[in-house]
Amino acid sequence: MERDKNVTTFNIQTKKYDISRPHYPEEIFKFLSKESPGTEMVWDCACGTGQASKSLIKYFSLIKASDINDNQIEFAYRHKNIDYSVQDSVQTTFPSKSFDLICVSQALHWFSSPDYFKEVDRVLKNKGLFACWGYSFFKIAPHIDKIVEELIFKPIKPYWSGKNKLLWNNYADIKLPYTKIPVPDIEMSQEWTKLELINYIKTWSAFKRFSVGNNTDILSSFLYEVSGFWADGNKMKVTMDFTFYCGKK
């Protein structure tokens, strides 16, 4: 099966991806550890470079972290209790009924399917927990948001995968498994300089595809437009749209 063109971009500049992606609020992992029937083993599905694994390991004994992109695994955060593997989430080598918790952070929209959820059901323990979450577009301040919309969001819009729309719609179009349980209201935000924000945007699959063969330097234009009211080195709060789902088997 041909892979989505946007998915293949995650094997590009992977080290920068690891450094520049936002950190998840600790509240997510505290909540999962309390709701999970046990804390022995977790599958961090489509783990990337281990952004979730590095927090999960504070609350769970062993993390089995997998991703289909080998470069992501190569540059992943290392810990003696995180076991990484390169494999497709739809069909894994994990034994049946292995995991107390299965989580998918910032990735479910790439591979959600009946076959994937069948695999989840196979490897999740009875009364186990399935959790997924993701973030999308951000807001900073109205005058900056307007510049972002015109100079960044609009030019790269044609380069997004259709699968990103599943996340933008808070996974409402995905038939999620098990009995939904209430989750805390999580704020996904970062305190970033404008250069940190730029480095984050460079990790977007749509931006990488836009940049191939396109000579328009939209990020430099953005930096110029905000230079009068966002000084170099100053941090501003960047708040992202966020969705969080948990279901108990």
SEFI-693917 format. One record per residue: x, y, z of N, C-alpha, C, O in turn. Coordinates in steps of 0.1 Angstrom, whole numbers, padded with zeros to 4 digits, always signed. Layout:
! SEFI-693917
XYZXYZXYZXYZ...
This chain:
! SEFI-693917
+0008-0012+0000+0000+0000+0000+0009+0013+0000+0018+0013+0008+0005+0022-0009+0013+0034-0010+0011+0043+0003-0001+0045+0007+0022+0048+0009+0020+0056+0021+0017+0070+0017+0021+0075+0007+0010+0077+0026+0006+0091+0025+0019+0099+0023+0028+0098+0031+0019+0108+0013+0030+0116+0011+0034+0125+0023+0046+0127+0025+0024+0129+0031+0028+0137+0042+0034+0129+0053+0043+0134+0061+0030+0116+0055+0036+0107+0065+0051+0105+0062+0059+0105+0071+0055+0104+0049+0069+0102+0046+0078+0114+0050+0090+0112+0051+0072+0126+0052+0080+0137+0056+0086+0136+0070+0095+0143+0074+0080+0127+0078+0084+0126+0092+0098+0119+0093+0104+0118+0104+0103+0114+0082+0116+0108+0081+0127+0119+0077+0138+0115+0075+0122+0131+0075+0131+0142+0071+0134+0151+0083+0125+0155+0090+0146+0155+0085+0151+0164+0095+0145+0159+0109+0139+0167+0116+0147+0146+0112+0140+0141+0124+0146+0146+0137+0138+0148+0146+0159+0149+0137+0165+0155+0149+0158+0168+0153+0155+0171+0164+0156+0177+0143+0150+0189+0145+0135+0188+0149+0130+0195+0157+0129+0177+0144+0115+0174+0148+0114+0171+0163+0106+0177+0170+0124+0164+0168+0124+0160+0182+0126+0172+0191+0120+0174+0201+0134+0181+0187+0138+0193+0195+0126+0203+0194+0123+0210+0204+0120+0205+0183+0111+0216+0180+0096+0213+0183+0088+0223+0184+0092+0201+0185+0078+0198+0188+0074+0201+0202+0083+0201+0211+0062+0205+0204+0058+0209+0218+0058+0198+0228+0056+0186+0224+0059+0201+0240+0058+0191+0251+0044+0189+0256+0036+0199+0256+0040+0177+0259+0026+0174+0264+0025+0178+0279+0034+0176+0286+0013+0183+0283+0011+0186+0297+0012+0174+0305+0007+0163+0302+0019+0175+0317+0020+0163+0326+0007+0158+0331+0006+0147+0335-0003+0167+0331-0016+0163+0336-0022+0151+0328-0029+0143+0334-0019+0150+0316-0023+0139+0307-0019+0125+0313-0026+0116+0315-0006+0125+0317+0000+0112+0321-0004+0108+0335-0005+0096+0339-0005+0118+0344-0010+0116+0357-0024+0110+0357-0027+0100+0364-0033+0116+0348-0046+0111+0346-0046+0096+0341-0054+0088+0347-0038+0093+0331-0038+0080+0325-0033+0070+0336-0039+0059+0336-0024+0073+0344-0019+0064+0354-0029+0061+0364-0030+0049+0370-0038+0070+0367-0048+0068+0377-0060+0060+0371-0066+0052+0379-0063+0062+0359-0074+0055+0353-0071+0041+0347-0080+0033+0346-0058+0039+0345-0054+0026+0339-0056+0015+0350-0053+0018+0362-0060+0003+0346-0062-0008+0356-0049-0013+0362-0049-0020+0372-0037-0009+0355-0024-0013+0360-0014-0004+0355-0017+0004+0346-0002-0005+0359+0009+0004+0355+0021-0005+0350+0033+0000+0351+0018-0017+0345+0029-0025+0342+0035-0022+0328+0047-0020+0326+0026-0022+0317+0031-0020+0304+0022-0012+0295+0009-0014+0296+0028-0003+0287+0020+0006+0278+0026+0004+0264+0037+0002+0262+0016+0005+0254+0020+0006+0240+0019+0021+0236+0008+0026+0236+0030+0027+0234+0030+0041+0228+0030+0039+0213+0041+0037+0207+0019+0040+0207+0017+0036+0193+0020+0049+0184+0015+0060+0187+0028+0046+0174+0032+0057+0165+0040+0068+0174+0036+0080+0174+0050+0063+0180+0056+0071+0191+0065+0082+0186+0069+0091+0194+0068+0083+0173+0077+0094+0169+0091+0092+0175+0096+0082+0176+0095+0103+0181+0108+0103+0188+0107+0102+0203+0116+0105+0210+0095+0097+0207+0093+0094+0221+0088+0106+0230+0090+0106+0242+0081+0115+0223+0076+0127+0231+0067+0122+0242+0067+0128+0253+0058+0112+0240+0049+0107+0250+0056+0097+0259+0054+0097+0271+0065+0089+0253+0072+0078+0261+0080+0084+0272+0080+0078+0283+0086+0095+0270+0095+0101+0280+0087+0105+0293+0092+0106+0304+0074+0108+0291+0065+0112+0302+0059+0099+0308+0057+0098+0320+0055+0090+0299+0048+0078+0304+0057+0070+0313+0052+0064+0322+0070+0070+0311+0079+0062+0319+0080+0066+0333+0085+0059+0342+0075+0078+0336+0075+0083+0350+0064+0076+0358+0064+0075+0370+0054+0070+0351+0042+0064+0358+0040+0049+0355+0033+0043+0362+0047+0044+0344+0045+0030+0340+0059+0023+0340+0069+0029+0337+0058+0010+0343+0071+0003+0344+0078+0000+0331+0090+0001+0330+0071-0003+0320+0077-0006+0307+0069+0000+0296+0056-0001+0296+0075+0007+0286+0069+0012+0275+0074+0005+0262+0086+0004+0260+0064+0000+0255+0067-0006+0242+0063+0005+0232+0051+0008+0230+0073+0011+0225+0071+0022+0217+0074+0018+0202+0085+0014+0199+0064+0021+0193+0066+0016+0179+0063+0028+0170+0054+0036+0173+0069+0028+0158+0066+0037+0148+0070+0031+0135+0079+0023+0134+0063+0035+0124+0066+0030+0111+0078+0037+0104+0084+0032+0095+0082+0049+0109+0093+0056+0104+0106+0053+0111+0107+0056+0123+0116+0047+0104+0128+0043+0111+0136+0054+0116+0143+0053+0126+0136+0066+0109+0144+0077+0114+0139+0083+0127+0146+0088+0135+0126+0082+0129+0120+0086+0141+0125+0078+0153+0129+0083+0163+0126+0065+0151+0131+0056+0161+0146+0058+0164+0151+0058+0175+0153+0061+0153+0168+0063+0154+0171+0075+0163+0181+0074+0171+0163+0085+0163+0166+0097+0171+0157+0098+0183+0156+0109+0190+0150+0087+0187+0141+0087+0198+0148+0089+0212+0160+0085+0213+0141+0094+0221+0146+0096+0235+0148+0082+0241+0140+0073+0239+0160+0080+0247+0164+0067+0252+0162+0065+0267+0166+0074+0275+0157+0054+0271+0156+0050+0285+0156+0035+0286+0151+0028+0277+0162+0030+0296+0163+0015+0298+0149+0008+0298+0149-0004+0295+0139+0015+0302+0126+0009+0302+0116+0013+0291+0104+0011+0292+0122+0018+0280+0115+0021+0268+0121+0012+0257+0132+0013+0254+0112+0003+0252+0116-0006+0241+0110-0002+0228+0098-0003+0226+0119+0003+0219+0115+0008+0206+0115-0003+0195+0123-0012+0196+0105-0002+0186+0105-0011+0174+0099-0003+0162+0091+0006+0164+0104-0007+0150+0098-0002+0138+0088-0012+0133+0092-0023+0128+0075-0008+0133+0065-0017+0128+0052-0009+0126+0050+0001+0132+0044-0015+0117+0031-0009+0114+0021-0012+0125+0020-0023+0131+0014-0001+0129+0005-0002+0140-0007-0011+0138-0014-0016+0147-0010-0014+0125-0022-0022+0122-0019-0037+0124-0028-0045+0126-0006-0041+0123-0003-0055+0126+0011-0055+0133+0021-0053+0127+0010-0059+0146+0022-0058+0154+0027-0072+0158+0019-0082+0156+0038-0073+0164+0043-0086+0170+0040-0087+0184+0045-0097+0191+0033-0078+0190+0030-0079+0204+0020-0090+0208+0011-0093+0200+0023-0097+0219+0014-0108+0223+0000-0103+0227-0002-0091+0230-0010-0111+0226-0024-0107+0229-0025-0104+0244-0018-0109+0252-0034-0094+0247-0037-0090+0260-0024-0086+0268-0022-0091+0279-0016-0078+0262-0003-0074+0268-0004-0061+0276+0004-0060+0286-0012-0052+0272-0011-0038+0277-0022-0033+0286-0034-0036+0284-0018-0026+0297-0027-0019+0305-0033-0007+0298-0044-0003+0300-0024-0001+0290-0028+0012+0284-0022+0012+0270-0011+0008+0267-0030+0016+0260-0025+0019+0247-0028+0034+0244-0039+0039+0245-0018+0041+0240-0020+0055+0237-0014+0059+0223-0004+0053+0219-0021+0069+0217-0017+0074+0204-0017+0089+0205-0027+0095+0207-0005+0095+0205-0004+0110+0206+0000+0116+0192+0010+0112+0186-0009+0125+0188-0007+0133+0176-0005+0124+0163+0003+0127+0154-0012+0113+0162-0010+0104+0151-0022+0096+0147-0021+0090+0136-0032+0095+0154-0043+0085+0151-0049+0088+0137-0053+0079+0130-0049+0100+0133-0055+0104+0120-0048+0098+0108-0053+0097+0097-0035+0094+0110-0028+0088+0099-0032+0073+0096-0030+0069+0085-0037+0066+0106-0039+0052+0103-0051+0046+0110-0053+0034+0110-0060+0054+0115-0073+0049+0121-0080+0041+0111-0083+0045+0099-0084+0029+0115-0092+0020+0106-0097+0009+0114-0093+0007+0125-0107+0002+0109-0112-0010+0116-0101-0020+0119-0101-0027+0130-0092-0022+0110-0080-0031+0112-0072-0027+0124-0067-0035+0132-0069-0014+0125-0061-0009+0136-0068-0011+0149-0062-0016+0159-0081-0008+0150-0088-0010+0163-0090-0025+0166-0091-0028+0178-0090-0033+0156-0090-0047+0159-0077-0052+0165-0077-0060+0174-0066-0046+0161-0053-0049+0167-0052-0043+0181-0047-0050+0190-0057-0031+0183-0058-0026+0197-0065-0035+0206-0061-0038+0217-0077-0040+0201-0085-0049+0210-0078-0062+0213-0079-0068+0223-0069-0067+0203-0062-0079+0205-0051-0078+0216-0050-0087+0224-0044-0067+0216-0033-0066+0225-0036-0059+0238-0027-0058+0247-0048-0053+0240-0052-0046+0252-0058-0056+0262-0066-0064+0258-0054-0054+0274-0059-0063+0285-0074-0060+0287-0079-0049+0283-0081-0069+0293-0095-0067+0297-0095-0055+0307-0086-0055+0316-0104-0046+0306-0105-0034+0314-0094-0024+0312-0092-0015+0319-0086-0027+0301-0075-0018+0298-0080-0005+0292-0092-0003+0289-0071+0005+0290-0075+0019+0286-0069+0022+0273-0057+0019+0270-0077+0027+0264-0072+0033+0251-0073+0048+0252-0084+0053+0255-0062+0055+0248-0062+0070+0249-0056+0075+0236-0046+0070+0231-0062+0086+0231-0056+0093+0220-0058+0108+0222-0068+0112+0228-0048+0115+0217-0049+0130+0218-0041+0136+0207-0033+0130+0201-0044+0149+0205-0037+0156+0194-0040+0171+0195-0050+0175+0200-0031+0178+0189-0032+0193+0188-0031+0197+0174-0026+0190+0165-0037+0209+0171-0036+0214+0157-0033+0229+0157-0022+0232+0162-0041+0237+0151-0037+0251+0149-0036+0259+0162-0042+0255+0172-0028+0269+0161-0025+0277+0173-0030+0291+0173-0033+0297+0162-0031+0297+0184-0034+0311+0186-0024+0318+0195-0020+0312+0205-0021+0330+0192-0011+0338+0201-0018+0351+0205-0020+0353+0217-0020+0360+0196-0028+0372+0199-0034+0376+0185-0029+0373+0175-0045+0383+0186-0053+0386+0173-0044+0392+0162-0046+0388+0151-0036+0402+0165-0028+0408+0155-0018+0399+0149-0014+0400+0137-0012+0390+0157-0002+0380+0152-0010+0369+0145-0005+0364+0134-0021+0365+0150-0029+0354+0144-0033+0358+0129-0033+0349+0120-0036+0370+0127-0040+0375+0114-0028+0374+0104-0030+0370+0093-0016+0377+0109-0004+0376+0100-0001+0361+0097+0003+0358+0086-0002+0353+0107+0000+0339+0106-0009+0333+0095-0005+0325+0086-0022+0337+0096-0032+0332+0087-0029+0336+0072-0029+0327+0063-0025+0348+0070-0022+0353+0057-0009+0348+0051-0008+0345+0039+0001+0348+0059+0015+0345+0054+0019+0330+0055+0028+0326+0048+0013+0323+0064+0017+0309+0066+0005+0299+0063+0007+0290+0055-0006+0301+0070-0016+0291+0069-0022+0290+0054-0023+0279+0049-0024+0301+0048-0030+0301+0035-0021+0295+0024-0026+0287+0016-0008+0299+0024+0001+0293+0014+0003+0278+0015+0004+0271+0004+0003+0273+0027+0005+0259+0028-0007+0250+0028-0007+0238+0028-0019+0257+0028-0032+0249+0029-0033+0238+0019-0038+0227+0023-0029+0240+0006-0031+0229-0003-0022+0217-0001-0024+0206-0007-0012+0218+0008-0003+0207+0010-0006+0198+0022+0002+0189+0024-0017+0201+0029-0021+0192+0040-0027+0179+0035-0033+0180+0024-0024+0169+0041-0031+0156+0038-0046+0157+0042-0049+0164+0052-0055+0151+0035-0069+0150+0039-0071+0144+0053-0081+0146+0059-0061+0136+0057-0062+0129+0070-0061+0139+0081-0066+0136+0092-0054+0150+0079-0053+0160+0090-0067+0166+0094-0068+0170+0105-0076+0165+0085-0089+0170+0088-0096+0162+0099-0105+0168+0106-0093+0150+0100-0098+0142+0111-0094+0148+0125-0102+0148+0134-0082+0152+0126-0077+0158+0138-0084+0172+0140-0088+0175+0151-0084+0180+0129-0090+0193+0130-0105+0192+0135-0110+0202+0141-0111+0181+0132-0125+0179+0136-0126+0172+0149-0136+0166+0153-0115+0172+0157-0114+0166+0170-0118+0151+0170-0124+0145+0180-0114+0144+0159-0116+0129+0158-0131+0125+0158-0135+0114+0161-0140+0135+0156-0154+0132+0156-0158+0123+0145-0169+0116+0146-0151+0122+0134-0154+0113+0123-0148+0100+0124-0149+0092+0114-0141+0097+0135-0135+0083+0137-0144+0076+0148-0147+0082+0158-0147+0064+0145-0155+0056+0154-0145+0050+0165-0138+0040+0162-0144+0057+0176-0134+0054+0186-0139+0042+0195-0151+0041+0197-0130+0034+0200-0135+0022+0207-0138+0023+0221-0134+0033+0228-0146+0014+0226-0149+0012+0241-0157+0023+0247-0162+0032+0240-0160+0022+0260-0168+0032+0267-0160+0044+0270-0150+0044+0277-0165+0055+0265-0158+0068+0267-0159+0072+0282-0169+0071+0288-0148+0076+0287-0147+0081+0301-0144+0096+0301-0137+0101+0292-0149+0103+0312-0146+0117+0312-0131+0120+0314-0124+0113+0321-0126+0130+0307-0112+0134+0308-0111+0149+0313-0120+0156+0311-0100+0152+0319-0098+0166+0323-0097+0176+0311-0094+0172+0300-0100+0188+0314-0099+0198+0304-0084+0203+0303-0079+0209+0312-0078+0199+0293-0063+0201+0291-0061+0213+0283-0066+0214+0272-0052+0222+0288-0047+0233+0279-0034+0229+0273-0024+0226+0280-0033+0229+0260-0021+0226+0253-0015+0240+0249-0019+0246+0239-0004+0244+0256+0002+0257+0253+0017+0256+0256+0022+0248+0263+0024+0265+0249+0039+0266+0251+0042+0280+0252+0035+0289+0247+0053+0283+0259+0059+0296+0259+0071+0296+0250+0081+0290+0253+0069+0303+0238+0079+0302+0228+0084+0316+0223+0076+0326+0224+0097+0317+0219+0101+0328+0212+0096+0327+0197+0091+0316+0194+0097+0337+0189+0093+0336+0176+0101+0326+0167+0096+0320+0158+0114+0325+0171+0122+0315+0164+0118+0301+0168+0119+0292+0159+0114+0299+0180+0110+0285+0184+0097+0282+0177+0094+0270+0173+0088+0292+0175+0076+0290+0168+0079+0286+0153+0073+0277+0148+0088+0293+0147+0092+0290+0133+0098+0276+0132+0095+0269+0123+0106+0272+0142+0112+0258+0141+0101+0248+0142+0102+0237+0136+0090+0251+0150+0079+0242+0151+0072+0241+0138+0069+0230+0133+0069+0252+0132+0062+0252+0119+0070+0244+0108+0064+0238+0100+0083+0244+0109+0091+0237+0099+0090+0222+0101+0094+0215+0091+0085+0217+0112+0082+0203+0113+0069+0198+0107+0067+0186+0106+0061+0207+0103+0048+0204+0097+0050+0197+0084+0058+0201+0076+0042+0186+0082+0043+0179+0069+0039+0188+0057+0046+0187+0047+0029+0196+0059+0025+0205+0048+0035+0215+0045+0037+0219+0033+0042+0221+0055+0053+0230+0053+0064+0224+0045+0070+0230+0036+0068+0212+0049+0079+0205+0042+0075+0203+0027+0084+0204+0018+0063+0199+0024+0059+0197+0011+0058+0210+0003+0062+0211-0009+0054+0221+0009+0053+0234+0003+0067+0239+0000+0069+0245-0011+0077+0236+0008+0090+0241+0006+0098+0234-0005+0107+0240-0011+0093+0222-0010+0100+0215-0021+0096+0222-0034+0085+0222-0038+0106+0229-0040+0104+0235-0053+0097+0249-0052+0093+0254-0062+0095+0254-0040+0088+0267-0038+0098+0277-0032+0103+0275-0022+0100+0288-0040+0111+0297-0036+0106+0308-0026+0113+0317-0022+0093+0308-0023+0087+0318-0015+0091+0316+0000+0088+0305+0006+0098+0325+0006+0103+0324+0020+0092+0330+0029+0093+0341+0034+0082+0322+0032+0070+0327+0040+0074+0330+0054+0068+0338+0061+0084+0322+0060+0088+0324+0074+0095+0337+0076+0093+0343+0086+0104+0340+0067+0111+0353+0068+0102+0364+0067+0103+0374+0074+0092+0363+0058+0081+0374+0057+0074+0375+0070+0071+0386+0075+0071+0364+0076+0064+0364+0089+0072+0371+0100+0067+0380+0107+0085+0368+0101+0094+0374+0111+0095+0389+0109+0096+0396+0118+0095+0393+0096+0096+0407+0093+0083+0415+0098+0084+0425+0104+0072+0409+0095+0059+0415+0099+0057+0416+0114+0050+0425+0118+0062+0406+0121+0060+0407+0136+0071+0413+0144+0070+0415+0156+0081+0418+0137+0093+0423+0143+0091+0435+0152+0098+0437+0162+0081+0443+0148+0078+0455+0156+0071+0453+0169+0072+0462+0178+0065+0441+0171+0058+0439+0184+0061+0425+0190+0055+0421+0200+0071+0418+0185+0076+0406+0191+0091+0406+0190+0097+0402+0180+0097+0411+0201+0112+0412+0201+0119+0399+0201+0114+0389+0206+0131+0399+0196+0139+0387+0196+0142+0382+0210+0145+0390+0219+0140+0370+0213+0142+0364+0226+0131+0365+0235+0130+0357+0245+0121+0373+0232+0109+0374+0241+0100+0362+0238+0098+0358+0227+0094+0356+0249+0085+0345+0248+0070+0350+0248+0067+0359+0255+0062+0343+0240+0048+0345+0241+0041+0332+0242+0046+0321+0238+0029+0333+0248+0021+0321+0250+0014+0316+0236+0007+0324+0230+0017+0304+0233+0011+0298+0220+0002+0287+0225+0006+0277+0230-0011+0289+0222-0022+0280+0227-0027+0272+0214-0031+0278+0204-0027+0259+0216-0031+0251+0204-0045+0244+0207-0048+0241+0218-0052+0242+0196-0065+0235+0197-0061+0220+0201-0051+0215+0196-0069+0214+0210-0065+0202+0216-0077+0193+0218-0087+0197+0222-0075+0180+0214-0085+0170+0217-0079+0158+0224-0068+0154+0222-0087+0152+0233-0083+0142+0242-0094+0132+0244-0105+0136+0249-0092+0119+0241-0102+0109+0243-0096+0097+0250-0085+0093+0248-0105+0091+0259-0101+0079+0266-0113+0069+0266-0124+0074+0268-0110+0057+0263-0121+0046+0263-0116+0034+0271-0104+0030+0270-0125+0029+0279-0121+0017+0288-0127+0005+0282-0139+0004+0279-0119-0006+0280-0123-0019+0274-0132-0026+0285-0136-0037+0282
